[in-house]
């Protein structure tokens, strides 16, 4: 039981050794200008703390120095976060987490599960839309994970009023790109999706990449069975998605900054989401 709880523990703080192993190789460190007063390890952990607590930047709890003053101003931490996002560091850190999972044999890509999730945006911003199904205004993402609940591909984002089915054509190239980058062979891999993705175009897109779709038939109010050959579908594999991709989305809710989208700029919100998925992947090593 203790081993199971340890396996499901999602890190919200990295030690110096973990930071130097998983994060530091992917950060762009400038060679000009004054050096920061605090180490990069401390600044990165402050970003993780904001992601976990969900507070405002100015309300971030900052440690005191010897003179009783905050050891760093919150604007410096925000500046570092914006700099890392602009330089694409969070995407590199996420790709590095997938790579080390592959090297350590933690990935099981015989089946990959995909699904979408919608986040409400109360403060407005770009890339938003009203979802009539969820009855809220926000944005949605489509993500993929393996059978061990490891996120294996960066998500594809869209406004909340977009249908998830057409987004699959944009998400599959991200999956194959990451697989090629880390040396994964997705040939004959089963792609398990919800019935909303049931369409001839989506099945063809999966087949063209050498993978096998596992999508239940969506009747869409059809009163008579659809003519033609029945599509491939394994109900046992489909049931796994409630213990894989749905569990990943539940772990994502641990980071309170992602329960609601407070960033008006969408790319900042997506950078925090990528960081949360990275922490989910690093739970095996932290």
C-alpha positions in Angstrom: 0.0 0.0 0.0 2.8 2.4 0.8 4.5 1.7 -2.5 1.2 2.5 -4.4 0.9 5.8 -2.6 4.5 6.7 -3.3 4.0 5.8 -7.0 1.0 8.2 -7.2 2.7 11.1 -5.4 3.0 14.1 -7.7 6.0 16.3 -6.9 5.5 20.0 -6.3 9.1 20.8 -5.3 12.4 19.7 -6.7 15.6 19.1 -4.9 18.8 20.6 -6.2 19.9 17.2 -7.6 16.6 16.7 -9.3 16.6 20.2 -10.7 20.1 19.8 -12.2 19.1 16.5 -13.7 15.7 17.2 -15.2 15.4 21.0 -15.6 18.7 22.8 -15.8 19.9 21.2 -19.1 16.8 22.6 -20.8 17.0 26.2 -19.5 18.6 29.0 -21.6 21.0 30.7 -19.2 22.1 34.2 -20.4 25.8 35.1 -20.4 25.3 38.8 -20.1 23.8 41.0 -17.4 23.9 40.7 -13.6 23.5 37.3 -12.1 20.3 36.7 -10.0 20.6 36.9 -6.3 18.9 33.5 -5.9 19.9 30.3 -7.5 17.8 29.1 -10.5 16.8 26.1 -8.5 15.1 28.4 -5.9 13.4 30.5 -8.6 12.0 27.5 -10.4 10.6 26.1 -7.2 8.8 29.4 -6.6 7.1 28.9 -10.0 6.1 25.4 -8.9 4.8 26.7 -5.7 2.6 29.2 -7.5 1.3 26.4 -9.8 0.5 24.3 -6.8 -1.1 26.9 -4.5 -3.0 28.8 -7.3 -2.4 32.2 -5.7 -1.7 35.5 -7.4 1.9 36.4 -8.3 1.9 39.2 -5.7 0.6 36.9 -3.0 3.3 34.2 -3.6 4.8 33.3 -0.2 8.4 34.3 -0.3 11.0 33.4 2.3 12.7 36.1 4.4 16.4 36.9 4.3 18.6 37.5 7.3 17.4 41.1 7.5 13.8 40.0 7.6 13.0 41.2 4.1 11.7 39.1 1.2 14.7 37.3 -0.5 13.3 38.2 -3.9 10.5 40.3 -5.4 7.7 38.4 -7.0 8.1 40.4 -10.2 11.6 38.8 -10.7 10.0 35.4 -10.5 7.3 36.4 -12.9 10.0 37.8 -15.2 11.9 34.5 -15.1 8.7 32.6 -15.9 8.0 34.8 -18.9 11.5 34.4 -20.1 11.4 30.6 -19.9 8.1 30.6 -21.7 9.3 32.8 -24.5 12.5 30.7 -25.0 10.4 27.4 -25.1 12.1 26.0 -22.0 8.9 24.4 -20.7 8.4 22.4 -23.9 12.0 21.2 -23.8 11.6 20.2 -20.1 8.4 18.2 -21.0 10.1 16.5 -23.9 13.1 15.6 -21.6 10.7 14.0 -19.1 9.3 11.8 -21.9 12.8 10.9 -23.0 14.0 9.8 -19.6 10.8 7.8 -19.1 11.7 6.0 -22.3 15.3 5.4 -21.2 14.2 4.0 -17.9 11.6 1.6 -19.4 8.6 3.4 -17.7 6.6 3.8 -20.9 4.0 1.3 -22.2 3.0 2.5 -25.6 1.2 -0.6 -26.7 -1.9 1.4 -26.0 -2.2 5.2 -25.8 -5.3 6.9 -24.6 -6.4 10.4 -25.6 -9.2 12.7 -24.4 -10.0 16.4 -24.1 -10.6 18.6 -21.0 -12.1 22.1 -20.7 -10.9 24.8 -18.4 -13.2 27.7 -17.4 -11.8 31.2 -17.9 -13.4 33.7 -15.5 -11.1 36.7 -16.4 -11.4 36.5 -20.2 -8.5 36.4 -22.6 -7.6 35.0 -26.0 -8.4 31.6 -27.5 -11.7 31.3 -25.6 -15.1 30.1 -26.5 -18.4 29.3 -24.9 -19.0 25.5 -24.5 -22.7 24.7 -24.7 -22.0 21.2 -23.3 -20.1 22.4 -20.3 -22.1 25.6 -19.9 -19.0 27.8 -19.4 -16.6 30.0 -21.3 -13.1 28.6 -21.6 -10.6 26.6 -23.6 -10.0 22.9 -24.1 -7.0 20.7 -24.7 -6.5 17.2 -26.1 -3.8 15.2 -24.5 -2.4 11.6 -24.8 -1.0 9.3 -22.2 0.3 5.7 -22.1 -1.0 2.8 -20.1 1.1 3.9 -17.0 -0.5 7.4 -16.9 2.5 9.1 -18.4 1.7 12.1 -20.7 3.6 11.3 -23.9 2.7 14.2 -26.2 2.2 18.0 -25.8 -1.5 18.9 -25.9 -3.3 20.7 -28.6 -5.4 23.7 -27.5 -8.6 25.3 -28.9 -11.4 27.5 -27.8 -14.1 25.9 -25.7 -16.7 26.1 -28.5 -14.6 23.9 -30.8 -15.5 20.3 -31.4 -12.8 17.9 -30.2 -13.1 15.6 -33.2 -11.3 17.8 -35.7 -8.5 18.5 -33.2 -7.2 15.0 -33.5 -5.6 15.7 -36.9 -3.6 18.4 -35.1 -2.7 16.3 -32.1 -1.4 13.2 -34.0 1.6 15.0 -35.5 2.6 16.1 -32.0 2.5 12.5 -30.9 4.6 11.2 -33.8 7.1 14.1 -33.4 7.7 13.4 -29.7 8.0 9.6 -30.5 10.6 10.3 -33.2 12.4 12.7 -30.9 12.8 10.1 -28.1 13.1 7.1 -30.3 9.7 5.4 -29.8 8.2 3.0 -32.3 4.4 3.6 -32.6 3.8 1.0 -35.3 0.8 -1.1 -34.4 0.1 1.0 -31.3 -3.6 1.1 -30.4 -5.0 4.6 -30.0 -8.0 4.5 -27.7 -10.4 7.5 -27.9 -13.9 8.5 -26.9 -16.9 8.1 -29.2 -16.8 11.8 -30.0 -13.7 11.1 -32.3 -15.7 8.5 -34.3 -15.3 9.6 -37.9 -13.8 8.2 -41.1 -11.3 11.0 -41.3 -10.0 10.4 -37.8 -9.7 6.6 -38.3 -7.9 7.2 -41.6 -5.5 9.7 -40.0 -4.6 7.0 -37.3 -4.2 4.2 -39.9 -1.9 6.4 -42.1 0.5 6.7 -39.2 0.7 3.0 -38.7 -1.4 2.9 -35.6 -4.7 1.1 -34.9 -7.8 3.1 -33.7 -10.0 1.8 -30.9 -13.0 4.1 -31.0 -16.6 3.1 -30.0 -19.3 3.8 -32.6 -21.2 7.1 -32.1 -24.7 6.6 -33.3 -25.5 10.3 -33.3 -29.2 9.6 -33.0 -29.1 6.9 -35.7 -32.1 4.6 -35.4 -30.8 1.8 -37.7 -27.3 0.2 -37.7 -24.7 1.7 -40.0 -24.1 -0.3 -43.2 -20.8 -1.8 -44.0 -18.0 -3.5 -42.1 -17.9 -3.0 -38.3 -14.9 -0.9 -37.1 -12.3 -2.4 -34.9 -13.2 -1.9 -31.2 -12.0 -3.6 -28.0 -14.3 -2.7 -25.0 -11.6 -3.9 -22.5 -9.0 -1.5 -23.8 -11.6 1.3 -23.9 -12.3 0.7 -20.2 -8.7 1.4 -19.4 -9.1 5.1 -20.2 -11.0 5.7 -16.9 -7.8 4.6 -15.1 -5.3 6.3 -17.4 -6.2 9.6 -19.1 -9.0 10.4 -16.7 -6.6 9.8 -13.8 -4.1 12.2 -15.4 -6.7 14.9 -15.6 -7.5 14.3 -11.9 -3.8 14.6 -11.0 -3.8 17.8 -13.0 -6.4 19.3 -10.7 -3.9 19.0 -7.9 -2.3 22.1 -9.3 -4.8 24.7 -8.3 -3.6 27.3 -10.8 -5.1 25.1 -13.5 -8.5 24.7 -12.0 -9.4 28.1 -13.5 -7.6 29.9 -16.2 -6.5 33.3 -14.7 -4.0 34.2 -17.4 -5.4 36.3 -20.1 -2.6 35.3 -22.4 -3.3 31.7 -23.4 0.4 30.7 -24.0 1.2 31.5 -20.3 -1.6 29.2 -19.1 -0.5 26.5 -21.5 3.1 26.8 -20.2 1.9 26.1 -16.7 -0.1 23.2 -17.9 3.0 21.7 -19.6 4.8 22.1 -16.4 2.1 20.2 -14.5 2.3 17.4 -17.0 6.0 17.3 -16.6 5.6 16.9 -12.8 3.2 14.0 -13.4 5.8 12.3 -15.6 8.6 12.9 -13.0 6.7 11.2 -10.2 8.6 8.0 -10.9 11.9 9.7 -10.0 11.0 12.4 -7.4 
